[in-house]
């Protein structure tokens, strides 16, 4: 097997010359023949001045390099795209597939025997796992880790659940401009990802449960020395699998791993974004991740982690309570503990080493859950023929069965223009509907599903309403919100047919979301929509590729041509 610098030689028509030239140029960096003869571990550098979540990446890269060298291999750092949730236009989801392609091609293009991918904010880790699954080179994942908590007036704060809660209070007039400005400087007190169970923390925990990273990697706070030591250990392990040749992602991303991922996603009160990402990762493998399986698991796997937005605590508390290994121990027979891990053993080994923390109340036992059923439910019905998601753990129980009048917004701009209009005809019992915010419609399926409560209702004390859309929602958000309605409105899905004044029925127990009009009226509206001229499409570049190739939410919003074909 070809290894090290001899892998993937540039095509000059003479392999000997290709290697000679490669070594000549790399020696300009001061490398010795001894260094260049060793196995190579590639290390992705996702640091960016635009990405405060990745502010500790330089330290992590140094630690991974140290671990690689201590194990006798040669580390080679290379840059990839870096995506930050609040700095990516139009959305981070729009760029996830570009990052996956960038990471995949750079791993393929450059000689390495194993790779360490370092990421966190929000779409980075999914993009990297999608790439790793496609390349199938031995891979160790190092999450950047969550922030530590902030404080304000004696209250513990966390980005971004408390961002949303306090901003809503500001919109309702409960917090003035001066105080919200002070809060703004206290919500994110360190580098790292959101310290609640948002998408970044969700994916870090799920990836650990899938065996793609070392034990405890999902929860160690970003500023802690333990995070640096984990990076060193990950580098050492990457050097070992560079020599042994495995395990590879294809050895770890098994049906058992995807089932374990779904169980953990439900049990941690995870982000609904995790559903889209797991579907995308599965599309790069021979295996499936289906909404029906997710819902079935949700009926068995209770929420055991008391963490915002579904509970009260923050990621550092989850870590100090024993992290993912302790959670897996409590989940018991819901987890396949014989699933292999990149550490070289199985999940059973991680569970056996889990710390027992007397008195901790963050990770509950199955007989004392936070919620008796899983975090998410999958809905079907005439509004969502291919499914929709609701995070029932973060919803208002009284609204989980509700019928209300639709108040429709055509797109994000329309919502922004009218949501706070004092003359908007809306009551607390209505259902806010946002469309044209799916993968193609926005484009990029933004986190616009968290429709704000109209200001005039907020001032009346309304904290939650039923809200539905074909958009996504941050895992940090709370509310009775139906998301990922598929197919999306921009491709003629039933959400495109809803009119203000129509009645919509949500019944989570029955797993239904329905527009209460008869079939004939539905068909007439569909015919009228189909007769409309098509919307213009982007003329060039990545936007054109995205529009022509992106799949729907239930398929992971990946590019259709990136999915593994049968027999591959």
N, C-alpha and C positions, 0 to 999 in steps of 0.2 A: 504493500500500500504506500502510495506517495505521501510524504509528510513534509511539514515545515516549508521552507522557502521553495521547495520543488513543486508545491501544489499549484495548480492553475496557472501555469506559465503563460506569459503574454505571447501571442502568436507572431513570431518573426520568421517562421519556416525552419527554424533550427533550434531545438530545445536546449542544446548545449549553450548556444549564444544567448538564448533568453535567460538562462540561469546566470550566466556570466555577467550579463548587463544588469540584471536585478541586484546581484551582490555588489557590483561596482557602485551603483547608485546608493544602496542602503548603507554602504560603508562610509558614505559622505556624512552620515549621522554619527559616526564614531564607533559603530558596532564591530566587535571582533569576530573572527571565524568561529570561536567557541560559542559565542552567543547565537550566531546565525545557524549553527548546526543543531540547535535544540528544538524541541517541539514548540510551536507558536500558539499562544492564547491571544485571540483578539479581544479587545475591550472597547465597548461602545462609549463614546463621550457625548452625553446629551446635555452638557452644560450650556446655558445661554443667559445673557443678561436679561432676556425677556422672561426667564423662567425661574422665579424665586423658589418654587417647589424643589428645583434641582440645584439649589445653592450649595449643597454639600457634595455635589458630584466630584469636584476636583479632589477632595479628601478621600472619597470612596475609590476613585480611580487609582490614587497613590497606594491605598491599602490593598486593592486587588493586585496591582503590579507587585507589591511586596510579597503577597502570598504566592503568586505565580513563580517568582524568582526563588523563594525559599524552597519550593518544590522542584526546582531545577529546570523550569521551562522559561521561554522567552515571551514577555508580554509586549503586545503591540496595540497601542491606543489609536482609535480612528473615530472621526466625528460622524454623527448622523443628525437628521432633523431633530429639533427639540420643540415639543408642543406644550404650551401652557393654556389651561382652560380659559382664562380671562384675557389672554392676549392674542388669541387666534381668531382671525376674521375669515369667513363669516362664522365658522364654528370650529371647534377642535375636531369634531367628528368628521367634518369635511376633509381634514388633513390626515386622519388616522391611516387611511389606505395608502396615502403617499409616503408616510413614514414607514409603513410595513414594507412597501416596495423598495424604498431607499435602504432600509436595514437589510432586507433579503439580498439585494444586489451587491451591497458592499461586503457582506459575508461571503457571497459567492465569488466576487471579483478579486479578493485579496487572500493571500495564503495564510491560513490558520487551521489548526487542528482541533480547536475548541474555541468557544466564544463566551464571554461574560457580558450580558446585557444589563445596563443600569438605567432604571427609569422609575417613574412615579406618576406624575400628573397626567391627567386622567386617562387619556387615550394612548399614552406612551407604552405602558406595559402590555396592553392588548396588541398594539402594533408590533411590538418586539416578539411576542409569542406567536403571532400569525407568521412573522418572518421565520422564526426558528422552526416552526412546524413544517414550513415549506422547504427550507434548506436541509433540515434534519442533520445538522452538525451538533456534536455534543455541546450543550448549552447550560450555563448556570445563570439564574436570574437573581439580580440584587436590587430590590426596591430601595428607593432613597429614604423611606420612612416618614412617619407623620410628624407634624409640628408638636411642640409642647403646648399646653393650654395657656390662654390668656386670662386676665382678671379685670373686672370693672365693678366698682362699688361693692366689693365683697362677693361678687358672683363670678363663677368660673365661666369663661367664654371659649367658644371654638368656632373657627371658620369651617364650614360656612352655614351650618344650621342656625347658629346664633346671628350670623350676618342677615339671614332672611327674616328671622323672627324680629330682630331689632329694627331692621329697615321697615318691616310692616308696621311696627309700632310708631316709627317716625312718620310713615305715610298717614297713619290714623291720627296724628297729632299728639301722641302720648310722649314722644321724645323730641325735644327741640333740635334745631340745627347745630347748636353749640355742643350738645351732648353727643349727637350722632357722629360729629367730627372727632370727638375724643375716643369714642368706641372704635372708629375706623382705624386708629393707631394701636388698638389693643387686641384685635381679633386674630391677628397672625403674628405672634411674638417671636417666631423663629423660622428658619428655612424648613422645608419639608412639605408634605402634602397635608390636606385637611385632616384635622385630628378627630373628626367624627367619622361615621361609617358612610362616607361618600364613595364615589367610584374608585378613587385611588386606593383607599384602604380596603375596599371590597376586593378589588383585583389582586392586591398584595396578599390578602388572606386566602383567596381562592387559589392563587398560584402556588402558595405554600402547601395547601391541601392537595393539589394535583401533583406534588412531588417535584416541582420544577425549581425550587429554591431550598436553601438549607432551613432546618427548623428554627423558628422564632423570627425569620426574616420579615414576616408580614407586619410585625407590630412594634419592633424596637424604635423608639423616637429618633428622629433624624439627627438631633444634636448630640446624642449619647455616644460615649466611647464604645459602647457595646455594638453600635452600628458599624463603627470602623473595624472592630475585631471580626464582625461577621463578614465584612467585605474581604478582609485578609483570608479568612477561612474559605470563602467562595473562590478566591483566586487560587488557593492551594488545591482545592477540589477540581477546579477547571484544568489545572496542570496535570492532575492524575488522570482525568478522563480524556485529555488530549493524547495521552500515551495508550490508555486501554481501549480507546475508541468508543466508549459508551459508559453509561446509558445515553442514548440520543433522545430527542423529543418524541420521536416515533415509538420508542420503548415505553415512554411515560404517559403519553396522551392516549390512553386506552379507554374503552367504555367505562371501566371502573373509575378511572380518574374523572371523567365527565360527570358520572353520577355523584361521586364525592364532591365535586365542585358545586353541583346543584344543591346537595344537602347543606353544605357550608353556606352557600349564598342565602338559603332560606333561614338558617339558624343564626346568622349574624345580623339579620335585618339589613341585608345588603342592598346596594344600589340597583335599581332597575336597569341601569346601563350595563350591568354585568350580564344580563340576558343576551343583549345584542352582541357583546364581545365574545361570550362563550359560543354563540352560534357561528360567529366569524372564525374563531379558532377551530371549531369542529369542521368547518367547511374546508380547512386546509389538511384534514386528516381523512381516513376512510370511515370515520365514525360520525354519528349524528348527535346533535343536541336539540331536542324538540321541546316545544312549549307544553305539549301534553305530559311529557315526563316531568318537567319542572313543576307543573301543577299537581301531579300525583305525589311527588316528593313533598310538596308544600303541605299536603294533607297529613303527612306522617311526621315531618321534621318540625318541631316547635322552634320558636325564637328563644335562644338561650343566652344571648349576649345583651346585657343591659347597657346599650350604647346609643347615643343620639344618632339619628333623629327618632329611633324607635324606643329608646330608653333614656337614661340619665347620664351615663358616664362618657369618658373619652378614650381615645386609643391608648394613651399611656397607661391608663388604669387597666385596660384589657391586657396589655403586655405584662404589667406587674402581677396580674392575676394568673398568669401561666400561658397566655397567648393561645395560638391555634392548637398546639399539642394538647393543652388542657381541654379545650373545647372538643377536640376529637375524642378524648377520653370520655367526656360526658355524653357524646352522641352515641357511643357504644355501637350496637349492631347496625345502626343506620349507615355507618362508614365501613368501606372495605379496607381493612387495615393491612391487607396483604398487597395493596397497590405499591409498586416500586417507587423509589425517589432518587433524585440526582445525587443524594448523599451516599448512595450505594446499598442501602438496606430497603426497608419498607416503612410505611406509616406506623406500623406496629412499634418499630424502634423509637420513633419520635414520641409516641404516646407513652411508652415505658419510661422515657426520660423526662416526662412532663413534671413540672414543679407543682407540688401541693402547697397552696398558700392558705393557711388557716384564716378563717374569717372573711375571706374575699367574697363579695357579692356581685361581681361583674359577670362572671360565668356561672350560670345557674345549672342545676341538675335537671334532668328530664321530668322529674316529678314536681318541680317548682319553676316552670318556664316563665319567661316574660310574656309570651303569647303562646297559647295552646297549639296554634298551627303556624305554618311558615310565614315568612315575611310577605311573599307575593302570591297573587292568584292570577290565573290566566282566564280571560273573558272571551266569549264568542257571542254571536248574535248577528242580527242583520246589519249592524253598524261595523262589525269586525269579523267578517267571514274567515279570515286567516289569523285572527287572534288580536288581543290587546292585553296590556299588563296593568295591574293596580298593585301598589305597595300597601296592602291592607294593614300592615303593622304600623304604618305612619298615617293612617286615615282616622277619621272620626267615626266611631262605631255606629252612631245614629244615622250616618249618611250611607252606610254600606248597602242599604236597601232604600232606594229613593226614586221618585218620579218627579220630574220638574220640566219647566218650559225652557226650551233652548234659546240662548242669546248668542248669536253667531258672529264671530269675527273672521274675516276672509283671510287674514294673514297677520304677521307680527306688527306691521305698520298700522294696519287698521285697528288692532287691539290697542297699540300705544296711543293712537289718536282719540279713541272713544272710551277707554276703560274708566277714566276718571271724570268723564263728562257728567256734570250734575243732572243733565237731562236724560242720561241713559236709562232706558226702561228696564230695570233689573231689580230683583228682590233676592233675598237670601235663599229662597227655595228654588230659584232658577238653576239651570245647568249652563255653565259657560263653555262655549264650543270654539275651539281655535283650529282652523284648517290651513292647508298649504304650508305645513311645517314639517313634512316628512323628508325622507332621504333626497328625493328629487325636487320637491316643492319649495324648499327653503332657499337654496339647497343646503344639504348637510345635516338635516334633522337636528336643529338646535335644541338646547335645554330651555325651550319656551313653554313646555307643558305646565310649568308652575305659574299659571295665570294669576296675576295679583288680584286680591279682593278689591272690587271697585271702591274707590276712596270713600264714597258716601256711605257704603255699607260698613267699611272698616270703622268709620267714626260712630256707627251705631253699635259697635262691639262684635260684629260678625268676624269670626276667626277662620272659618272654613266653609267651602261650598264644593259641590260636585263640579269638576272641571274635566273636560275631555279634549283630546287632540291626537294628531298623528306625530307629535313631537316627542322628545325625550324630556326627562326631568333629572336634575341633579340628585344624587343619592343623599345629599345633605338636607333635602327639602321635606316638609311635612304637609300632608293634606290628602283629601279624598280626590285623587287625581288619576284618571284613566289615560294611559299613554300607549304609544306605539300602535295606534289603530291601523290595521293592515287589511287590505291594501290602502295606501295613503290616498288622500283626496286628489293630489295632483295627477294621479294616473287613473282617475275615475272611480276610486273607492267610494263606498256609500257615504262616508263623511262629507263628500262633496255635495250631497243631495239634501243635507239638513237645512231647514229654513228657520229663521227666528220665529218663535211661537209654537213650533212642533214640540210634542212631548217626547222626552227620552226617559227610559227606565233603566236604572242600574240595579242589578241584583247580584251581589257578589257571592252569596250563598249558592245561587243557581248558576253562577259563572256566566252571566248574561249582561250584555249592553245592547239595548234595542231602541230603534226609532219607531215610535208608535204611529205609523201610518200603514195603510193597507198595501198589499203587494202591487195592485194596479197603479196606485199613485207613485210608488217607488219606481216601477218600470217606466212610467211616463217621464219622471224626472231624470232617470238614467238616459233615456233616449234623447232628451233635450241637452243633457250634458255632452253626450257623445257627438252631437251635431255641431258643437262649438268648434271654431277653428283652433288648431293646436297652439300651445304657448311657444314663444320663441325659445330656442335652445342656445347655450353658449357657442360662440363661433370658433374658439380655439383653446389650445392648451389643456391644462389639467382639468379645468372646469368642464370642457367638452367631454373629455375622457370620463370624468365622474358621472356626468349626466347620462351618458350612453351606456354605462357599465354597471352602476351601483344597483345592488339588489335591495329587496324590501327588508323591513326590520326583522321579520321572522327568520330570514336567511342570513342575518348578521350585518347587512349593509356593506358587505364586501363587494369587490368587483367580480362579476360573474365569471370572467376568464381566469381568476385566481383560484377558484375552487378546484379541489382535487377531483379529477374525473374518475369514473368507475374503472378499476383495474390499475390505476396508477400506484 
